[in-house]
Every structure is written in structure tokens, then in C-alpha cells.
Amino acid sequence: MEINLEQITLESLPSLSKTGSTRSILRLDKVHPIVSGNKWFKLRYYIAEALEGKKSTIASFGGAFSNHIVALAYACKALKLESVGFIRGEEAGSITLQDAAKAGMQLHYISRNDFNDKIYLKNLYHQPDWYWINEGGYGKIGAKGASTIFNTVDLNSFTHIVCAVGTGTMMAGLIDAANCHQQIIGISVLKNNFSIEAEVKYLLKKKDQPITIFYDYHFGGYAKHTPLLLNFMNELYLSEALPTDIVYTGKLMFAVNDLITKKYFGDDANILVIHSGGLQGNRSLADGKLVF
């Protein structure tokens, strides 16, 4: 598969709040246009385990604009594996799912009640040669893959590393890999998702590690957005040529800018923002809402 880790770059963010600290962004999104950003890092060891176990098919779960689903479909196609996606609700028309199907993924549209019972679905559909991955790549194997983000470039100089939090898998991997002088900060993209701290802690190798998550930047909930967020994303692109999405990275960047403005970070902080890739959520917007 055409994953190019050498494409990952560290870039400065001069247009964010000019207050005090320095800030940079890690462009994980550059590794691949579809298997983008943290999607590859979370999937890599799951896929390796499936191949080692001589499984023919990988199955997983997601929504209509799931970065995880389309990334998995493309990765399986590249590796000559079959893929199956169990999709929340009757959301057959999305462009993202059409792309997953074109990559060979067999799609099953599941009622929202049944979708929440993953054990029931696995028991109903499982085949001996299937390998299952949790929604969004959640799990200790996914966190292990996410920890290898630290191997891409030298991140030792950063004091604060900030990431978007959906399942919490990437955050757990970053916490496991971080040095003792580094604080990992999560920005929750879901509304009132306070249980995520326990879900992150479950994935950690060292359970006593502190967990810092901000919950005030969800803009109404998962994949919700407002004109304020869209305007911020557009301005960021015009000033930095930095594409973000309405689900994860747009909210992340807004939060970092706001926290800098509110002097959450000290003047001597060296802040790194993780661009986790995946812009599928933007495909749910009407044309013209974003300038990129």
C-alpha cells in the first residue's frame, strides 16, 4: 500500500493567536489521500494481525461519512483482502459509502438500535475467516499503532501535544508514547462524552497517567457545526493552506486557538497539534460552505 511516512511534515501555525507560546502542526494527513492520518496508524497492527492469522476478510463499523470505513475499504483492497462495513442507520446514499463500495467493501445497513449491540451483530454475521475491528479502530491494538506516531519525526521538543478525541484511541497511544515532560491534551468532538476518560484509561499501559480532555468545543455534538466553525475553518485555510474538517480537526484547531487566547498555555510552551487527517465529514456539506 502506498503509505508514505516521509510525506509527514511539521509546519508552523503563525496565524493562530499571537499570544505567547509557539505552535506547530504535525501533518499526518499527508501519508495518503484516503487511508489518511491517524487512520493508518490505528489500522496498521490490526491489519498485520489479520494477515498473520490468514484471515480473508476484515469487518468493522461506522457511519455515513466514516473516515475509518472508507480507509479500511481502500486498505483491504490494496492488500487483496475482502472488507465488510456495518453502517449505522439507513444512510446508503453518502459519497463516502459509495467510495467504500467502489473499493470492494460489502455494506450492511443496520438499524440504530441493533448497531449499538456490536456483540449481537458479530454473533449474527461472523464467519471463521473474518477479522473484526471496533468502530473507529478503538482498542489496545489501535492505541499501539497510534503510539508509533511518535516515530515519524522528532517530537521531543514539544511540551504540549493536542489532538481531537473521538474514540480516544489515538490519545491513548500518544499518552503511552509521550515523554515525562510532555502533556497530551484531548479535545472531545462529542457532546457531554465524559465517559471517554475511562475509555482512554482502559487502553493505557500505565493506568495512573493523567488524562486532560476539554469538552466545550463540540459545536453541538458529533459532526455538528455552526457558521462560526465554518468561518474559522475557511479563514485558517486562506491563511495557512490548511484543510480541516467539521468533525475533528476544525474543532481541534478552533479549541487550540481559543486556549492560546485564554492563556491556558504558558508563554514558554511549545505546542504541537496533531492533524489526524480524514476530511470525509466535509462531504456532508452543501457546495460553497468551504473554500477548499
Beta strands, then each sheet from edge to edge (+ up, - down):
strand 1: 10-12
strand 2: 22-27
strand 3: 57-62
strand 4: 82-88
strand 5: 106-110
strand 6: 130-132
strand 7: 160-165
strand 8: 183-188
strand 9: 212-214
strand 10: 270-275
sheet 1: 1+ 2- 10- 7- 8- 9-
sheet 2: 5+ 4+ 3+ 6+
end
